[in-house]
């Protein structure tokens, strides 16, 4: 089996190259990264997108949610990832309450870009007015729909979204709206595979799934889950790629290979 990163000449990724990958139906790979060492390893292994996720609040800082993560935390970790990165596109999460108004969102995004080195920022929810305003300022935006971890106190628990016909239709319409508002990428989290497939087909922008089935344009996992070192409960959609690898590099290469060949996620790792 030829691993993707061994057969491809790596070029620096941009939002335009991700768009081209969607057009060519070539799967996009994404992992979270929080420091320079992992950023370098992931980038050299051919990971297309490095997401500096506010998930660091749980897997790095030890909190029970992403809510305590601050802008300074995100800027710091984005700087670390930026220093280690070689060719991947860097996306940084907008932490809780940093997008309260469109101006707040734009100013905080500017910090992640100017000080942190991010090329794109990700914000949760169908924040149409905010996305429009940020796009007008020249900010590259990744929207995030489905399960929204920053809304955990409203949701009560981490659960699959879009299971009812009404919920599914709302997520679809929100996806169409965020694209129209100016989002250039969309992350779908914990939604039924059939809904994710429909959204991916309807949207022109790339759709990256996490717990959203194999038909999305790409897949993202929290790196700690992918490496089997997350001490919390493993979600259904994760896979420990270290179980059959003799090194972290080979585990990452296996992840790349399985995503590129549409082997991950399997039906067992998807929601119906």
Secondary structure, DSSP 8 states (H G I E B T S, - for coil): ---HHHHS------HHHHHHHHHTT--EEEEE--SHHHHHHHHHTT-SEEEE-TTHHHHTS--SSSTT--HHHHHHHHHHHHHH-SS-EEEEE--TTTTSSHHHHHHHHHHIIIII--SEEEEES--HHHHHHHHHTT--EEEEEES-GGGHHHHSS---B--SHHHHHHHHHHHHHHHHHT-SEEEEESB-HHHHHHHHHH-SSEEEEESS-TTSSEEEE-HHHHTT---S---TT---GGGG-SSHHHHHHHHHHHHHTT-SS-GGGS--
